[in-house]
Amino acid sequence: MGKIKQETYDKIDNNLYDAVGDIWWKPDTVLHLLKTSVNPCRVGYFQKRIHELKIIPVDKTALEVGSGGGILTEEICKMGFTTIGIDPSEPSLHTAINHARQEGLTIKYDKGTGENLPYPDQSFDCVFCCDVLEHVRDLPKVIAEISRVLKPMGVFFYDTLNRTFISKLVAIKIWQQWKRWAFMPPNLHVWEMFIKPDEMKELLKQNDFEWKEHKGSEPNISIPKMLGYLRKRAKGELTYAELGKKFLIVESDDMNIIYMGYAIKK
């Protein structure tokens, strides 16, 4: 998978992250679902792998690429890592800095992109990148930069969206386009920018990574029940805050929509 064509990249709306005000930590916003419904699964997955790899976060450095408002960054910091978050959006960084200060967390935030990480070679023990890889124009450059800033035997943790018929139906049509259920802004994701697991593995191989694992995820409720909740939210009968209390994303073997994984820098 190479650099995204400009006409394809122009379809995606990354301006959401530049909205004025806190769009991350206020409970009744779509991005807060990352904290309530998504983070428990992926943070739990990453913590299990960190434990299995015998990584002791204290005295280790971690970078989150595409840190947004800090919802995952703060979880990384709480694991014990000396943590840096980087993001191109100034409003999101402002939110992240203020929230970390309120929580008494020491996190350094920098403005920048995954294609040009402003850090020396071999700076970090771990790099995290979630909800980001399907948004960048030059994915190979991002993976190359992550490899460059990781120390030998450093670990790259990630999640992203798979490019399948089912992901087009669910992540594009149901989540974004069909008003009966849609809960995300239109064009937040572009299906052509989704990444197949084999494409990810090949990019990792090309950039001195040893790929280790992919795991899928799914809601902890039935599809009809999930659609029922989304319908109620679309009709104004449920807020985002209430929706976030109705379901959790859990680890599964189904990688048709979202998958997460990790690789080790050789």
C-alpha positions as CSV (number, residue, x, y, z in Angstrom):
1,M,0.0,0.0,0.0
2,G,1.5,3.3,-1.1
3,K,0.9,7.0,-0.7
4,I,-2.8,7.9,-1.0
5,K,-3.8,9.7,-4.2
6,Q,-4.6,13.3,-3.7
7,E,-8.2,13.0,-5.0
8,T,-8.8,10.2,-2.5
9,Y,-7.2,12.1,0.4
10,D,-9.3,15.2,-0.4
11,K,-12.5,13.2,0.5
12,I,-11.5,12.8,4.1
13,D,-12.5,15.4,6.7
14,N,-9.8,15.7,9.3
15,N,-11.0,19.2,10.2
16,L,-13.2,17.8,12.9
17,Y,-10.2,17.6,15.2
18,D,-9.6,21.4,14.8
19,A,-13.1,22.3,16.1
20,V,-13.0,25.0,18.8
21,G,-13.6,23.8,22.3
22,D,-13.3,20.4,24.0
23,I,-14.6,17.7,21.6
24,W,-12.8,14.9,23.4
25,W,-13.6,14.9,27.1
26,K,-17.1,16.2,27.2
27,P,-19.3,13.1,27.7
28,D,-21.9,14.1,25.1
29,T,-19.6,14.1,22.1
30,V,-18.9,11.4,19.5
31,L,-15.2,11.3,20.3
32,H,-15.8,10.6,23.9
33,L,-17.0,7.1,22.8
34,L,-13.3,6.4,22.4
35,K,-13.0,6.6,26.2
36,T,-16.2,4.9,27.3
37,S,-16.6,2.2,24.7
38,V,-13.3,1.7,22.8
39,N,-10.4,2.3,25.2
40,P,-11.2,-0.5,27.7
41,C,-10.6,-3.1,24.9
42,R,-7.5,-1.7,23.3
43,V,-5.8,-0.5,26.5
44,G,-6.5,-4.0,28.0
45,Y,-5.0,-5.6,25.0
46,F,-1.9,-3.5,25.0
47,Q,-1.4,-4.0,28.8
48,K,-1.6,-7.8,28.4
49,R,1.0,-7.7,25.7
50,I,3.3,-5.4,27.7
51,H,3.0,-7.8,30.6
52,E,3.8,-10.8,28.3
53,L,6.8,-9.0,26.8
54,K,8.0,-8.3,30.4
55,I,8.2,-4.6,29.7
56,I,8.3,-2.5,32.9
57,P,6.9,0.9,31.9
58,V,8.7,2.8,34.7
59,D,11.8,4.4,33.2
60,K,10.6,3.5,29.7
61,T,9.6,6.1,27.1
62,A,6.4,6.0,25.0
63,L,5.2,8.1,22.1
64,E,1.6,8.3,20.9
65,V,1.4,9.3,17.2
66,G,-1.9,11.2,16.6
67,S,-2.7,11.8,20.3
68,G,-5.7,14.1,19.7
69,G,-7.2,15.2,22.9
70,G,-5.2,12.8,25.0
71,I,-7.8,10.1,25.7
72,L,-5.4,7.2,25.0
73,T,-2.2,9.2,25.9
74,E,-3.4,9.6,29.5
75,E,-3.9,5.8,29.7
76,I,-0.3,5.2,28.4
77,C,1.0,7.7,31.0
78,K,-0.9,5.9,33.8
79,M,0.8,2.6,32.8
80,G,4.0,4.3,34.0
81,F,5.7,5.4,30.8
82,T,7.4,8.7,30.3
83,T,4.9,9.8,27.7
84,I,4.9,12.1,24.7
85,G,1.9,12.8,22.5
86,I,2.2,14.3,19.0
87,D,-0.7,15.7,16.9
88,P,-1.1,18.2,14.0
89,S,-4.2,19.8,15.5
90,E,-3.6,22.8,17.8
91,P,-7.1,22.8,19.3
92,S,-6.8,19.1,20.2
93,L,-3.4,19.6,21.7
94,H,-4.8,22.5,23.7
95,T,-7.5,20.2,25.1
96,A,-5.0,17.5,25.8
97,I,-2.6,19.8,27.7
98,N,-5.3,21.3,29.8
99,H,-6.8,17.9,30.7
100,A,-3.5,16.4,31.7
101,R,-2.8,19.4,33.9
102,Q,-6.2,19.0,35.6
103,E,-5.5,15.3,36.2
104,G,-2.0,16.0,37.5
105,L,-0.4,13.9,34.8
106,T,3.1,14.7,33.4
107,I,2.7,14.4,29.6
108,K,4.6,16.3,27.0
109,Y,2.6,17.3,23.9
110,D,4.2,18.4,20.6
111,K,2.7,19.6,17.3
112,G,3.7,17.5,14.3
113,T,2.7,14.8,11.9
114,G,3.5,11.1,11.7
115,E,5.2,11.6,8.4
116,N,7.9,13.9,10.0
117,L,8.4,13.0,13.7
118,P,10.6,15.6,15.3
119,Y,12.6,13.1,17.4
120,P,16.1,11.6,17.1
121,D,16.6,8.0,15.9
122,Q,16.0,5.4,18.6
123,S,14.2,7.7,21.0
124,F,11.4,5.5,22.3
125,D,10.8,2.1,23.9
126,C,7.2,1.9,22.6
127,V,5.1,3.8,20.1
128,F,1.3,3.7,20.0
129,C,-0.8,4.7,17.0
130,C,-4.6,4.3,17.2
131,D,-7.4,5.6,15.1
132,V,-4.8,7.4,13.0
133,L,-3.2,5.2,10.3
134,E,-6.4,5.3,8.2
135,H,-6.3,9.1,8.2
136,V,-2.8,9.8,6.9
137,R,-1.9,10.4,3.3
138,D,1.6,8.8,3.3
139,L,1.2,5.6,5.3
140,P,4.6,4.1,4.3
141,K,6.3,7.3,5.5
142,V,4.5,7.2,8.8
143,I,5.5,3.5,9.4
144,A,9.1,4.4,8.4
145,E,9.2,7.3,10.8
146,I,7.8,5.1,13.6
147,S,10.5,2.5,12.9
148,R,13.2,5.2,12.9
149,V,12.3,6.6,16.3
150,L,11.9,3.2,18.0
151,K,14.8,1.6,19.8
152,P,16.0,-1.8,18.7
153,M,13.5,-4.3,20.3
154,G,11.1,-1.5,20.8
155,V,7.4,-2.2,20.4
156,F,4.9,-0.7,18.0
157,F,1.2,-1.0,19.1
158,Y,-1.6,0.0,16.8
159,D,-5.2,-0.3,15.7
160,T,-6.8,0.6,12.4
161,L,-9.8,-0.2,10.1
162,N,-9.7,-3.1,7.6
163,R,-10.8,-2.6,4.0
164,T,-13.5,-5.1,3.5
165,F,-17.1,-5.2,2.2
166,I,-18.3,-5.4,5.8
167,S,-16.3,-2.4,6.9
168,K,-17.7,-0.4,4.0
169,L,-21.2,-1.4,5.1
170,V,-20.6,-0.7,8.8
171,A,-17.9,1.9,9.1
172,I,-19.0,4.0,6.1
173,K,-22.7,3.4,5.5
174,I,-24.1,2.7,9.0
175,W,-21.6,4.8,11.0
176,Q,-21.5,7.9,8.7
177,Q,-23.9,8.0,5.8
178,W,-27.3,6.3,6.5
179,K,-29.1,8.8,8.6
180,R,-31.3,6.1,10.3
181,W,-28.2,5.0,12.3
182,A,-25.3,7.4,11.6
183,F,-23.5,8.8,14.6
184,M,-20.2,10.0,13.1
185,P,-19.7,13.0,10.9
186,P,-19.8,12.4,7.1
187,N,-16.4,11.8,5.5
188,L,-14.7,11.2,8.9
189,H,-13.4,8.0,7.3
190,V,-12.8,7.1,3.6
191,W,-13.0,3.4,2.8
192,E,-10.3,3.5,0.2
193,M,-7.9,4.6,3.0
194,F,-8.6,1.6,5.2
195,I,-5.7,-0.9,5.5
196,K,-5.8,-4.6,5.0
197,P,-3.9,-6.7,7.6
198,D,-1.6,-8.2,4.9
199,E,-0.8,-4.7,3.7
200,M,0.1,-3.7,7.3
201,K,2.3,-6.7,7.7
202,E,4.1,-6.0,4.4
203,L,4.8,-2.3,5.4
204,L,6.1,-3.5,8.8
205,K,8.4,-6.0,7.1
206,Q,9.7,-3.3,4.8
207,N,10.6,-1.1,7.8
208,D,12.6,-3.5,10.0
209,F,9.7,-4.8,12.1
210,E,8.9,-8.3,13.1
211,W,5.1,-8.5,13.0
212,K,3.7,-10.5,15.9
213,E,-0.1,-10.5,16.0
214,H,-3.4,-9.1,14.9
215,K,-6.7,-9.4,16.9
216,G,-10.1,-8.2,15.9
217,S,-12.8,-6.5,18.0
218,E,-16.6,-6.3,18.1
219,P,-19.4,-4.9,20.2
220,N,-20.4,-6.9,23.4
221,I,-24.0,-6.8,22.3
222,S,-25.9,-8.2,19.3
223,I,-26.0,-6.4,16.0
224,P,-29.8,-5.8,16.2
225,K,-29.5,-4.4,19.7
226,M,-26.6,-2.1,18.6
227,L,-28.6,-0.9,15.6
228,G,-31.5,-0.2,17.9
229,Y,-29.3,2.0,20.2
230,L,-27.9,3.9,17.2
231,R,-31.5,4.4,15.9
232,K,-32.5,5.9,19.2
233,R,-29.5,8.2,19.2
234,A,-30.3,9.3,15.7
235,K,-33.8,10.1,16.8
236,G,-32.6,12.1,19.8
237,E,-33.8,9.5,22.3
238,L,-30.3,8.7,23.5
239,T,-27.4,11.2,23.9
240,Y,-23.8,10.2,23.1
241,A,-23.1,9.9,26.8
242,E,-26.0,7.5,27.2
243,L,-25.0,5.5,24.1
244,G,-21.5,5.1,25.6
245,K,-23.0,3.3,28.6
246,K,-24.9,0.8,26.4
247,F,-22.0,-1.1,24.9
248,L,-18.3,-2.0,25.0
249,I,-15.9,-3.0,22.2
250,V,-14.4,-6.4,23.1
251,E,-11.5,-8.4,21.7
252,S,-12.5,-11.1,19.2
253,D,-11.2,-13.0,16.2
254,D,-13.3,-11.0,13.8
255,M,-11.0,-8.5,11.9
256,N,-13.5,-7.5,9.3
257,I,-13.9,-4.0,10.6
258,I,-11.3,-3.0,13.3
259,Y,-8.1,-4.9,14.2
260,M,-5.3,-4.2,16.6
261,G,-1.8,-5.6,16.8
262,Y,1.8,-5.1,17.6
263,A,5.3,-5.6,16.0
264,I,8.8,-5.4,17.4
265,K,11.6,-3.4,15.9
266,K,14.5,-5.6,14.8
